[in-house]
């Protein structure tokens, strides 16, 4: 939803709340990659920084 024209702040807040409630279970998923776990931590600790990093990565990929 980051950077989307149809961003829903209420839904974004709900996702962050759910991540904060269930982070332990999410980190125990056996086949999850370190990259995905890092994204989870970013979402929990500082969602604004996560959005900034997502936008930066998108710009870097575009060249």
Predicted model as a PDB file, atoms N, CA, C, CB and O in Angstrom, pLDDT in the B-factor column:
MODEL        1                                                                  
ATOM      1  N   UNK A   1       0.812  -1.192   0.000  1.00 52.00           N  
ATOM      2  CA  UNK A   1       0.000   0.000   0.000  1.00 52.00           C  
ATOM      3  C   UNK A   1       0.853   1.251   0.000  1.00 52.00           C  
ATOM      4  CB  UNK A   1      -0.922   0.001   1.185  1.00 52.00           C  
ATOM      5  O   UNK A   1       0.357   2.346  -0.268  1.00 52.00           O  
ATOM      6  N   UNK A   2       2.110   1.098   0.294  1.00 54.00           N  
ATOM      7  CA  UNK A   2       2.988   2.255   0.324  1.00 54.00           C  
ATOM      8  C   UNK A   2       3.093   2.844  -1.076  1.00 54.00           C  
ATOM      9  CB  UNK A   2       4.385   1.876   0.866  1.00 54.00           C  
ATOM     10  O   UNK A   2       3.362   2.128  -2.040  1.00 54.00           O  
ATOM     11  N   UNK A   3       2.885   4.114  -1.179  1.00 56.00           N  
ATOM     12  CA  UNK A   3       2.993   4.773  -2.466  1.00 56.00           C  
ATOM     13  C   UNK A   3       1.787   4.580  -3.361  1.00 56.00           C  
ATOM     14  CB  UNK A   3       4.195   4.291  -3.163  1.00 56.00           C  
ATOM     15  O   UNK A   3       1.793   5.039  -4.503  1.00 56.00           O  
ATOM     16  N   UNK A   4       0.777   3.929  -2.885  1.00 59.00           N  
ATOM     17  CA  UNK A   4      -0.409   3.657  -3.683  1.00 59.00           C  
ATOM     18  C   UNK A   4      -1.352   4.851  -3.657  1.00 59.00           C  
ATOM     19  CB  UNK A   4      -1.124   2.402  -3.174  1.00 59.00           C  
ATOM     20  O   UNK A   4      -1.418   5.580  -2.667  1.00 59.00           O  
ATOM     21  N   UNK A   5      -2.079   5.045  -4.749  1.00 58.00           N  
ATOM     22  CA  UNK A   5      -3.090   6.092  -4.792  1.00 58.00           C  
ATOM     23  C   UNK A   5      -4.290   5.722  -3.931  1.00 58.00           C  
ATOM     24  CB  UNK A   5      -3.531   6.349  -6.231  1.00 58.00           C  
ATOM     25  O   UNK A   5      -5.105   6.580  -3.593  1.00 58.00           O  
ATOM     26  N   UNK A   6      -4.396   4.459  -3.580  1.00 64.00           N  
ATOM     27  CA  UNK A   6      -5.538   3.960  -2.825  1.00 64.00           C  
ATOM     28  C   UNK A   6      -5.142   3.560  -1.403  1.00 64.00           C  
ATOM     29  CB  UNK A   6      -6.164   2.772  -3.546  1.00 64.00           C  
ATOM     30  O   UNK A   6      -5.727   2.639  -0.832  1.00 64.00           O  
ATOM     31  N   UNK A   7      -4.163   4.240  -0.838  1.00 71.00           N  
ATOM     32  CA  UNK A   7      -3.695   3.915   0.504  1.00 71.00           C  
ATOM     33  C   UNK A   7      -4.815   4.131   1.515  1.00 71.00           C  
ATOM     34  CB  UNK A   7      -2.464   4.765   0.873  1.00 71.00           C  
ATOM     35  O   UNK A   7      -5.559   5.109   1.438  1.00 71.00           O  
ATOM     36  N   UNK A   8      -4.921   3.220   2.447  1.00 80.00           N  
ATOM     37  CA  UNK A   8      -5.949   3.276   3.475  1.00 80.00           C  
ATOM     38  C   UNK A   8      -5.272   3.342   4.844  1.00 80.00           C  
ATOM     39  CB  UNK A   8      -6.904   2.045   3.380  1.00 80.00           C  
ATOM     40  O   UNK A   8      -4.821   2.318   5.356  1.00 80.00           O  
ATOM     41  N   UNK A   9      -5.194   4.534   5.443  1.00 81.00           N  
ATOM     42  CA  UNK A   9      -4.497   4.673   6.731  1.00 81.00           C  
ATOM     43  C   UNK A   9      -5.073   3.774   7.823  1.00 81.00           C  
ATOM     44  CB  UNK A   9      -4.553   6.116   7.191  1.00 81.00           C  
ATOM     45  O   UNK A   9      -4.332   3.275   8.670  1.00 81.00           O  
ATOM     46  N   UNK A  10      -6.375   3.566   7.809  1.00 88.00           N  
ATOM     47  CA  UNK A  10      -7.002   2.709   8.814  1.00 88.00           C  
ATOM     48  C   UNK A  10      -6.532   1.262   8.670  1.00 88.00           C  
ATOM     49  CB  UNK A  10      -8.532   2.782   8.700  1.00 88.00           C  
ATOM     50  O   UNK A  10      -6.245   0.594   9.663  1.00 88.00           O  
ATOM     51  N   UNK A  11      -6.456   0.789   7.441  1.00 85.00           N  
ATOM     52  CA  UNK A  11      -5.982  -0.572   7.190  1.00 85.00           C  
ATOM     53  C   UNK A  11      -4.496  -0.694   7.531  1.00 85.00           C  
ATOM     54  CB  UNK A  11      -6.228  -0.968   5.718  1.00 85.00           C  
ATOM     55  O   UNK A  11      -4.066  -1.705   8.086  1.00 85.00           O  
ATOM     56  N   UNK A  12      -3.724   0.323   7.204  1.00 80.00           N  
ATOM     57  CA  UNK A  12      -2.301   0.302   7.538  1.00 80.00           C  
ATOM     58  C   UNK A  12      -2.102   0.211   9.046  1.00 80.00           C  
ATOM     59  CB  UNK A  12      -1.601   1.552   6.986  1.00 80.00           C  
ATOM     60  O   UNK A  12      -1.252  -0.547   9.514  1.00 80.00           O  
ATOM     61  N   UNK A  13      -2.880   0.980   9.812  1.00 85.00           N  
ATOM     62  CA  UNK A  13      -2.784   0.936  11.267  1.00 85.00           C  
ATOM     63  C   UNK A  13      -3.167  -0.443  11.800  1.00 85.00           C  
ATOM     64  CB  UNK A  13      -3.677   2.012  11.892  1.00 85.00           C  
ATOM     65  O   UNK A  13      -2.557  -0.935  12.748  1.00 85.00           O  
ATOM     66  N   UNK A  14      -4.168  -1.058  11.196  1.00 89.00           N  
ATOM     67  CA  UNK A  14      -4.590  -2.402  11.613  1.00 89.00           C  
ATOM     68  C   UNK A  14      -3.481  -3.416  11.360  1.00 89.00           C  
ATOM     69  CB  UNK A  14      -5.874  -2.823  10.869  1.00 89.00           C  
ATOM     70  O   UNK A  14      -3.247  -4.294  12.190  1.00 89.00           O  
ATOM     71  N   UNK A  15      -2.802  -3.308  10.235  1.00 83.00           N  
ATOM     72  CA  UNK A  15      -1.709  -4.230   9.914  1.00 83.00           C  
ATOM     73  C   UNK A  15      -0.572  -4.074  10.908  1.00 83.00           C  
ATOM     74  CB  UNK A  15      -1.198  -3.992   8.483  1.00 83.00           C  
ATOM     75  O   UNK A  15      -0.009  -5.069  11.363  1.00 83.00           O  
ATOM     76  N   UNK A  16      -0.228  -2.848  11.249  1.00 84.00           N  
ATOM     77  CA  UNK A  16       0.837  -2.607  12.227  1.00 84.00           C  
ATOM     78  C   UNK A  16       0.441  -3.181  13.582  1.00 84.00           C  
ATOM     79  CB  UNK A  16       1.139  -1.092  12.350  1.00 84.00           C  
ATOM     80  O   UNK A  16       1.263  -3.815  14.244  1.00 84.00           O  
ATOM     81  N   UNK A  17      -0.815  -2.969  14.008  1.00 89.00           N  
ATOM     82  CA  UNK A  17      -1.292  -3.533  15.281  1.00 89.00           C  
ATOM     83  C   UNK A  17      -1.177  -5.052  15.286  1.00 89.00           C  
ATOM     84  CB  UNK A  17      -2.751  -3.118  15.540  1.00 89.00           C  
ATOM     85  O   UNK A  17      -0.720  -5.645  16.263  1.00 89.00           O  
ATOM     86  N   UNK A  18      -1.591  -5.671  14.196  1.00 88.00           N  
ATOM     87  CA  UNK A  18      -1.525  -7.139  14.122  1.00 88.00           C  
ATOM     88  C   UNK A  18      -0.085  -7.628  14.156  1.00 88.00           C  
ATOM     89  CB  UNK A  18      -2.217  -7.645  12.849  1.00 88.00           C  
ATOM     90  O   UNK A  18       0.211  -8.636  14.798  1.00 88.00           O  
ATOM     91  N   UNK A  19       0.810  -6.931  13.477  1.00 85.00           N  
ATOM     92  CA  UNK A  19       2.222  -7.313  13.486  1.00 85.00           C  
ATOM     93  C   UNK A  19       2.788  -7.210  14.898  1.00 85.00           C  
ATOM     94  CB  UNK A  19       3.034  -6.426  12.517  1.00 85.00           C  
ATOM     95  O   UNK A  19       3.557  -8.071  15.327  1.00 85.00           O  
ATOM     96  N   UNK A  20       2.412  -6.167  15.614  1.00 87.00           N  
ATOM     97  CA  UNK A  20       2.898  -5.991  16.988  1.00 87.00           C  
ATOM     98  C   UNK A  20       2.346  -7.061  17.922  1.00 87.00           C  
ATOM     99  CB  UNK A  20       2.520  -4.605  17.510  1.00 87.00           C  
ATOM    100  O   UNK A  20       3.025  -7.469  18.865  1.00 87.00           O  
ATOM    101  N   UNK A  21       1.136  -7.515  17.672  1.00 91.00           N  
ATOM    102  CA  UNK A  21       0.532  -8.547  18.525  1.00 91.00           C  
ATOM    103  C   UNK A  21       1.097  -9.941  18.245  1.00 91.00           C  
ATOM    104  CB  UNK A  21      -0.978  -8.563  18.330  1.00 91.00           C  
ATOM    105  O   UNK A  21       1.213 -10.750  19.166  1.00 91.00           O  
ATOM    106  N   UNK A  22       1.446 -10.231  17.009  1.00 88.00           N  
ATOM    107  CA  UNK A  22       1.807 -11.601  16.619  1.00 88.00           C  
ATOM    108  C   UNK A  22       3.253 -11.749  16.140  1.00 88.00           C  
ATOM    109  CB  UNK A  22       0.883 -12.070  15.534  1.00 88.00           C  
ATOM    110  O   UNK A  22       3.562 -12.689  15.408  1.00 88.00           O  
ATOM    111  N   UNK A  23       4.132 -10.845  16.538  1.00 85.00           N  
ATOM    112  CA  UNK A  23       5.498 -10.885  16.017  1.00 85.00           C  
ATOM    113  C   UNK A  23       6.248 -12.147  16.427  1.00 85.00           C  
ATOM    114  CB  UNK A  23       6.261  -9.672  16.486  1.00 85.00           C  
ATOM    115  O   UNK A  23       7.047 -12.665  15.647  1.00 85.00           O  
ATOM    116  N   UNK A  24       6.010 -12.647  17.620  1.00 88.00           N  
ATOM    117  CA  UNK A  24       6.730 -13.852  18.056  1.00 88.00           C  
ATOM    118  C   UNK A  24       6.407 -15.046  17.152  1.00 88.00           C  
ATOM    119  CB  UNK A  24       6.374 -14.188  19.521  1.00 88.00           C  
ATOM    120  O   UNK A  24       7.301 -15.780  16.732  1.00 88.00           O  
ATOM    121  N   UNK A  25       5.149 -15.223  16.869  1.00 88.00           N  
ATOM    122  CA  UNK A  25       4.741 -16.333  16.001  1.00 88.00           C  
ATOM    123  C   UNK A  25       5.310 -16.144  14.593  1.00 88.00           C  
ATOM    124  CB  UNK A  25       3.195 -16.442  15.946  1.00 88.00           C  
ATOM    125  O   UNK A  25       5.743 -17.107  13.959  1.00 88.00           O  
ATOM    126  N   UNK A  26       5.308 -14.922  14.117  1.00 83.00           N  
ATOM    127  CA  UNK A  26       5.823 -14.648  12.764  1.00 83.00           C  
ATOM    128  C   UNK A  26       7.312 -14.954  12.665  1.00 83.00           C  
ATOM    129  CB  UNK A  26       5.567 -13.182  12.378  1.00 83.00           C  
ATOM    130  O   UNK A  26       7.774 -15.442  11.633  1.00 83.00           O  
ATOM    131  N   UNK A  27       8.062 -14.677  13.712  1.00 83.00           N  
ATOM    132  CA  UNK A  27       9.503 -14.943  13.681  1.00 83.00           C  
ATOM    133  C   UNK A  27       9.826 -16.427  13.776  1.00 83.00           C  
ATOM    134  CB  UNK A  27      10.188 -14.206  14.809  1.00 83.00           C  
ATOM    135  O   UNK A  27      10.931 -16.843  13.427  1.00 83.00           O  
ATOM    136  N   UNK A  28       8.877 -17.225  14.243  1.00 87.00           N  
ATOM    137  CA  UNK A  28       9.107 -18.671  14.380  1.00 87.00           C  
ATOM    138  C   UNK A  28       8.770 -19.458  13.115  1.00 87.00           C  
ATOM    139  CB  UNK A  28       8.292 -19.209  15.531  1.00 87.00           C  
ATOM    140  O   UNK A  28       8.953 -20.675  13.084  1.00 87.00           O  
ATOM    141  N   UNK A  29       8.290 -18.799  12.094  1.00 86.00           N  
ATOM    142  CA  UNK A  29       7.956 -19.501  10.849  1.00 86.00           C  
ATOM    143  C   UNK A  29       9.255 -20.104  10.307  1.00 86.00           C  
ATOM    144  CB  UNK A  29       7.279 -18.527   9.787  1.00 86.00           C  
ATOM    145  O   UNK A  29      10.213 -19.372  10.063  1.00 86.00           O  
ATOM    146  N   UNK A  30       9.302 -21.415  10.118  1.00 87.00           N  
ATOM    147  CA  UNK A  30      10.569 -22.079   9.796  1.00 87.00           C  
ATOM    148  C   UNK A  30      11.204 -21.682   8.457  1.00 87.00           C  
ATOM    149  CB  UNK A  30      10.351 -23.542   9.798  1.00 87.00           C  
ATOM    150  O   UNK A  30      12.430 -21.622   8.368  1.00 87.00           O  
ATOM    151  N   UNK A  31      10.440 -21.421   7.453  1.00 86.00           N  
ATOM    152  CA  UNK A  31      11.023 -21.137   6.141  1.00 86.00           C  
ATOM    153  C   UNK A  31      11.131 -19.652   5.820  1.00 86.00           C  
ATOM    154  CB  UNK A  31      10.213 -21.804   5.083  1.00 86.00           C  
ATOM    155  O   UNK A  31      11.406 -19.287   4.677  1.00 86.00           O  
ATOM    156  N   UNK A  32      10.919 -18.794   6.810  1.00 83.00           N  
ATOM    157  CA  UNK A  32      10.984 -17.361   6.528  1.00 83.00           C  
ATOM    158  C   UNK A  32      12.439 -16.921   6.390  1.00 83.00           C  
ATOM    159  CB  UNK A  32      10.277 -16.551   7.641  1.00 83.00           C  
ATOM    160  O   UNK A  32      13.329 -17.441   7.062  1.00 83.00           O  
ATOM    161  N   UNK A  33      12.654 -15.971   5.523  1.00 88.00           N  
ATOM    162  CA  UNK A  33      13.998 -15.477   5.247  1.00 88.00           C  
ATOM    163  C   UNK A  33      14.330 -14.325   6.182  1.00 88.00           C  
ATOM    164  CB  UNK A  33      14.127 -15.032   3.777  1.00 88.00           C  
ATOM    165  O   UNK A  33      13.441 -13.687   6.745  1.00 88.00           O  
ATOM    166  N   UNK A  34      15.624 -14.068   6.339  1.00 86.00           N  
ATOM    167  CA  UNK A  34      16.066 -12.969   7.194  1.00 86.00           C  
ATOM    168  C   UNK A  34      15.520 -11.641   6.687  1.00 86.00           C  
ATOM    169  CB  UNK A  34      17.600 -12.921   7.262  1.00 86.00           C  
ATOM    170  O   UNK A  34      15.204 -10.749   7.475  1.00 86.00           O  
ATOM    171  N   UNK A  35      15.413 -11.517   5.388  1.00 83.00           N  
ATOM    172  CA  UNK A  35      14.901 -10.279   4.806  1.00 83.00           C  
ATOM    173  C   UNK A  35      13.452 -10.026   5.253  1.00 83.00           C  
ATOM    174  CB  UNK A  35      14.986 -10.337   3.264  1.00 83.00           C  
ATOM    175  O   UNK A  35      13.089  -8.899   5.586  1.00 83.00           O  
ATOM    176  N   UNK A  36      12.643 -11.069   5.255  1.00 84.00           N  
ATOM    177  CA  UNK A  36      11.256 -10.930   5.677  1.00 84.00           C  
ATOM    178  C   UNK A  36      11.166 -10.609   7.167  1.00 84.00           C  
ATOM    179  CB  UNK A  36      10.476 -12.207   5.363  1.00 84.00           C  
ATOM    180  O   UNK A  36      10.324  -9.813   7.584  1.00 84.00           O  
ATOM    181  N   UNK A  37      12.021 -11.221   7.956  1.00 84.00           N  
ATOM    182  CA  UNK A  37      12.029 -10.931   9.389  1.00 84.00           C  
ATOM    183  C   UNK A  37      12.464  -9.490   9.640  1.00 84.00           C  
ATOM    184  CB  UNK A  37      12.960 -11.909  10.134  1.00 84.00           C  
ATOM    185  O   UNK A  37      11.949  -8.833  10.544  1.00 84.00           O  
ATOM    186  N   UNK A  38      13.403  -9.002   8.850  1.00 83.00           N  
ATOM    187  CA  UNK A  38      13.836  -7.612   8.975  1.00 83.00           C  
ATOM    188  C   UNK A  38      12.700  -6.656   8.636  1.00 83.00           C  
ATOM    189  CB  UNK A  38      15.041  -7.342   8.067  1.00 83.00           C  
ATOM    190  O   UNK A  38      12.535  -5.624   9.286  1.00 83.00           O  
ATOM    191  N   UNK A  39      11.921  -6.999   7.624  1.00 80.00           N  
ATOM    192  CA  UNK A  39      10.774  -6.170   7.268  1.00 80.00           C  
ATOM    193  C   UNK A  39       9.762  -6.125   8.404  1.00 80.00           C  
ATOM    194  CB  UNK A  39      10.111  -6.692   5.994  1.00 80.00           C  
ATOM    195  O   UNK A  39       9.168  -5.081   8.674  1.00 80.00           O  
ATOM    196  N   UNK A  40       9.569  -7.254   9.063  1.00 83.00           N  
ATOM    197  CA  UNK A  40       8.648  -7.311  10.184  1.00 83.00           C  
ATOM    198  C   UNK A  40       9.113  -6.385  11.299  1.00 83.00           C  
ATOM    199  CB  UNK A  40       8.515  -8.746  10.699  1.00 83.00           C  
ATOM    200  O   UNK A  40       8.320  -5.620  11.847  1.00 83.00           O  
ATOM    201  N   UNK A  41      10.398  -6.454  11.635  1.00 82.00           N  
ATOM    202  CA  UNK A  41      10.929  -5.587  12.682  1.00 82.00           C  
ATOM    203  C   UNK A  41      10.763  -4.118  12.312  1.00 82.00           C  
ATOM    204  CB  UNK A  41      12.403  -5.902  12.938  1.00 82.00           C  
ATOM    205  O   UNK A  41      10.430  -3.291  13.161  1.00 82.00           O  
ATOM    206  N   UNK A  42      10.994  -3.801  11.053  1.00 82.00           N  
ATOM    207  CA  UNK A  42      10.850  -2.418  10.619  1.00 82.00           C  
ATOM    208  C   UNK A  42       9.391  -1.981  10.750  1.00 82.00           C  
ATOM    209  CB  UNK A  42      11.342  -2.248   9.162  1.00 82.00           C  
ATOM    210  O   UNK A  42       9.116  -0.857  11.171  1.00 82.00           O  
ATOM    211  N   UNK A  43       8.477  -2.842  10.401  1.00 79.00           N  
ATOM    212  CA  UNK A  43       7.055  -2.536  10.498  1.00 79.00           C  
ATOM    213  C   UNK A  43       6.650  -2.303  11.955  1.00 79.00           C  
ATOM    214  CB  UNK A  43       6.219  -3.672   9.886  1.00 79.00           C  
ATOM    215  O   UNK A  43       5.856  -1.408  12.246  1.00 79.00           O  
ATOM    216  N   UNK A  44       7.184  -3.094  12.851  1.00 82.00           N  
ATOM    217  CA  UNK A  44       6.841  -2.987  14.260  1.00 82.00           C  
ATOM    218  C   UNK A  44       7.476  -1.752  14.898  1.00 82.00           C  
ATOM    219  CB  UNK A  44       7.279  -4.244  15.002  1.00 82.00           C  
ATOM    220  O   UNK A  44       6.808  -0.994  15.602  1.00 82.00           O  
ATOM    221  N   UNK A  45       8.752  -1.559  14.649  1.00 83.00           N  
ATOM    222  CA  UNK A  45       9.489  -0.495  15.336  1.00 83.00           C  
ATOM    223  C   UNK A  45       9.239   0.891  14.770  1.00 83.00           C  
ATOM    224  CB  UNK A  45      10.949  -0.782  15.282  1.00 83.00           C  
ATOM    225  O   UNK A  45       9.041   1.850  15.516  1.00 83.00           O  
ATOM    226  N   UNK A  46       9.249   0.989  13.468  1.00 83.00           N  
ATOM    227  CA  UNK A  46       9.141   2.318  12.865  1.00 83.00           C  
ATOM    228  C   UNK A  46       8.535   2.218  11.462  1.00 83.00           C  
ATOM    229  CB  UNK A  46      10.530   3.002  12.805  1.00 83.00           C  
ATOM    230  O   UNK A  46       9.267   2.175  10.473  1.00 83.00           O  
ATOM    231  N   UNK A  47       7.221   2.180  11.374  1.00 79.00           N  
ATOM    232  CA  UNK A  47       6.574   2.041  10.075  1.00 79.00           C  
ATOM    233  C   UNK A  47       6.949   3.145   9.086  1.00 79.00           C  
ATOM    234  CB  UNK A  47       5.087   2.023  10.259  1.00 79.00           C  
ATOM    235  O   UNK A  47       7.031   2.889   7.885  1.00 79.00           O  
ATOM    236  N   UNK A  48       7.177   4.361   9.569  1.00 80.00           N  
ATOM    237  CA  UNK A  48       7.535   5.466   8.679  1.00 80.00           C  
ATOM    238  C   UNK A  48       8.888   5.210   8.022  1.00 80.00           C  
ATOM    239  CB  UNK A  48       7.562   6.795   9.453  1.00 80.00           C  
ATOM    240  O   UNK A  48       9.065   5.509   6.841  1.00 80.00           O  
ATOM    241  N   UNK A  49       9.833   4.667   8.765  1.00 80.00           N  
ATOM    242  CA  UNK A  49      11.146   4.342   8.193  1.00 80.00           C  
ATOM    243  C   UNK A  49      11.018   3.222   7.172  1.00 80.00           C  
ATOM    244  CB  UNK A  49      12.142   3.940   9.303  1.00 80.00           C  
ATOM    245  O   UNK A  49      11.722   3.210   6.163  1.00 80.00           O  
ATOM    246  N   UNK A  50      10.122   2.285   7.433  1.00 74.00           N  
ATOM    247  CA  UNK A  50       9.886   1.204   6.481  1.00 74.00           C  
ATOM    248  C   UNK A  50       9.348   1.733   5.167  1.00 74.00           C  
ATOM    249  CB  UNK A  50       8.921   0.186   7.063  1.00 74.00           C  
ATOM    250  O   UNK A  50       9.763   1.284   4.099  1.00 74.00           O  
ATOM    251  N   UNK A  51       8.427   2.685   5.233  1.00 76.00           N  
ATOM    252  CA  UNK A  51       7.891   3.289   4.007  1.00 76.00           C  
ATOM    253  C   UNK A  51       8.993   4.016   3.243  1.00 76.00           C  
ATOM    254  CB  UNK A  51       6.739   4.265   4.338  1.00 76.00           C  
ATOM    255  O   UNK A  51       9.083   3.921   2.019  1.00 76.00           O  
ATOM    256  N   UNK A  52       9.825   4.739   3.978  1.00 82.00           N  
ATOM    257  CA  UNK A  52      10.930   5.477   3.349  1.00 82.00           C  
ATOM    258  C   UNK A  52      11.887   4.510   2.656  1.00 82.00           C  
ATOM    259  CB  UNK A  52      11.693   6.323   4.400  1.00 82.00           C  
ATOM    260  O   UNK A  52      12.306   4.762   1.527  1.00 82.00           O  
ATOM    261  N   UNK A  53      12.235   3.411   3.317  1.00 78.00           N  
ATOM    262  CA  UNK A  53      13.152   2.436   2.720  1.00 78.00           C  
ATOM    263  C   UNK A  53      12.527   1.765   1.502  1.00 78.00           C  
ATOM    264  CB  UNK A  53      13.552   1.375   3.755  1.00 78.00           C  
ATOM    265  O   UNK A  53      13.223   1.489   0.525  1.00 78.00           O  
ATOM    266  N   UNK A  54      11.226   1.500   1.547  1.00 76.00           N  
ATOM    267  CA  UNK A  54      10.550   0.899   0.402  1.00 76.00           C  
ATOM    268  C   UNK A  54      10.620   1.840  -0.799  1.00 76.00           C  
ATOM    269  CB  UNK A  54       9.079   0.569   0.746  1.00 76.00           C  
ATOM    270  O   UNK A  54      10.917   1.405  -1.911  1.00 76.00           O  
ATOM    271  N   UNK A  55      10.350   3.112  -0.581  1.00 81.00           N  
ATOM    272  CA  UNK A  55      10.413   4.092  -1.676  1.00 81.00           C  
ATOM    273  C   UNK A  55      11.828   4.214  -2.226  1.00 81.00           C  
ATOM    274  CB  UNK A  55       9.919   5.466  -1.197  1.00 81.00           C  
ATOM    275  O   UNK A  55      12.017   4.299  -3.440  1.00 81.00           O  
ATOM    276  N   UNK A  56      12.820   4.222  -1.343  1.00 85.00           N  
ATOM    277  CA  UNK A  56      14.207   4.311  -1.773  1.00 85.00           C  
ATOM    278  C   UNK A  56      14.574   3.091  -2.630  1.00 85.00           C  
ATOM    279  CB  UNK A  56      15.145   4.421  -0.550  1.00 85.00           C  
ATOM    280  O   UNK A  56      15.191   3.233  -3.685  1.00 85.00           O  
ATOM    281  N   UNK A  57      14.196   1.902  -2.172  1.00 81.00           N  
ATOM    282  CA  UNK A  57      14.487   0.688  -2.937  1.00 81.00           C  
ATOM    283  C   UNK A  57      13.823   0.713  -4.308  1.00 81.00           C  
ATOM    284  CB  UNK A  57      14.031  -0.542  -2.165  1.00 81.00           C  
ATOM    285  O   UNK A  57      14.410   0.275  -5.298  1.00 81.00           O  
ATOM    286  N   UNK A  58      12.613   1.220  -4.361  1.00 82.00           N  
ATOM    287  CA  UNK A  58      11.892   1.302  -5.634  1.00 82.00           C  
ATOM    288  C   UNK A  58      12.616   2.260  -6.591  1.00 82.00           C  
ATOM    289  CB  UNK A  58      10.427   1.770  -5.403  1.00 82.00           C  
ATOM    290  O   UNK A  58      12.733   1.971  -7.782  1.00 82.00           O  
ATOM    291  N   UNK A  59      13.102   3.396  -6.077  1.00 86.00           N  
ATOM    292  CA  UNK A  59      13.825   4.353  -6.913  1.00 86.00           C  
ATOM    293  C   UNK A  59      15.132   3.753  -7.417  1.00 86.00           C  
ATOM    294  CB  UNK A  59      14.103   5.646  -6.133  1.00 86.00           C  
ATOM    295  O   UNK A  59      15.508   3.954  -8.571  1.00 86.00           O  
ATOM    296  N   UNK A  60      15.819   3.020  -6.553  1.00 87.00           N  
ATOM    297  CA  UNK A  60      17.088   2.415  -6.947  1.00 87.00           C  
ATOM    298  C   UNK A  60      16.897   1.355  -8.035  1.00 87.00           C  
ATOM    299  CB  UNK A  60      17.773   1.795  -5.731  1.00 87.00           C  
ATOM    300  O   UNK A  60      17.721   1.225  -8.940  1.00 87.00           O  
ATOM    301  N   UNK A  61      15.811   0.610  -7.936  1.00 85.00           N  
ATOM    302  CA  UNK A  61      15.531  -0.415  -8.952  1.00 85.00           C  
ATOM    303  C   UNK A  61      15.202   0.203 -10.307  1.00 85.00           C  
ATOM    304  CB  UNK A  61      14.375  -1.306  -8.498  1.00 85.00           C  
ATOM    305  O   UNK A  61      15.530  -0.356 -11.354  1.00 85.00           O  
ATOM    306  N   UNK A  62      14.547   1.364 -10.274  1.00 85.00           N  
ATOM    307  CA  UNK A  62      14.166   2.028 -11.516  1.00 85.00           C  
ATOM    308  C   UNK A  62      15.364   2.662 -12.201  1.00 85.00           C  
ATOM    309  CB  UNK A  62      13.109   3.081 -11.248  1.00 85.00           C  
ATOM    310  O   UNK A  62      15.347   2.870 -13.414  1.00 85.00           O  
ATOM    311  N   UNK A  63      16.381   2.963 -11.451  1.00 67.00           N  
ATOM    312  CA  UNK A  63      17.605   3.501 -12.045  1.00 67.00           C  
ATOM    313  C   UNK A  63      17.710   4.919 -11.930  1.00 67.00           C  
ATOM    314  CB  UNK A  63      17.717   3.157 -13.425  1.00 67.00           C  
ATOM    315  O   UNK A  63      18.691   5.506 -12.387  1.00 67.00           O  
TER     316      UNK A  63                                                      
ENDMDL                                                                          
END                                                                             
